[in-house]
Amino acid sequence: ESGLSRIRKHTQEHECAVITAFRGDPSDESRCTENGSMYDVDNMTRNRDLKATLLGVGFGVTKVAGAYIEDFGTEIAKEVKENSLFCVNLKDDATFVEMIAILGEKFCQDSVMIIPRGGEGVYLLGTNNAEFPGFGKKEVVGDVSYGKESEFMTKVGGRPFTTNESLKLETYKDLSRNERIFVRSVQKRILG
């Protein structure tokens, strides 16, 4: 089963989200809320801790490539990438969106992408004080589309889905004992 088929299956059966802890400058707290930017460490460490926290609260997680086309539609257009995490609300937890928003705020992200069950009405939810979309504000970006590139997209195995090939969703139960200890330690540090 291809990555895009799995993405389609997950988005049809559960709420999903795309989130990252990457920042252009992790030490720049100018747009963070009072609950944001817990520490200024490198982006890889930030994303590792975000992933551990997501696994610890029971969500399915897989790494994906967040991408956007800088200067989209022009001759000098180029793709810019950041490591992102595709999250699946496997237990259909009613607090899924709230938890994703809390983590977006803690890691001082401009927004997180929320994919409602069924893949329609995908929206960005503002999680810091950036002008767009604005803290706590929703900006509908459309429905999930598979295999077509656009200005903003997520890639699995190099293939886009918009608003990657061997997609393996990780869960807490898949972790070794030591990985579980690490996940719980990070989750406690991040969420208290």
Summary of the structure (lengths in Angstrom):
residues: 192
radius of gyration: 15.9
end to end distance: 38.1
largest distance: 51.1
contacts: 600
relative contact order: 0.22
helix: 28%
strand: 28%
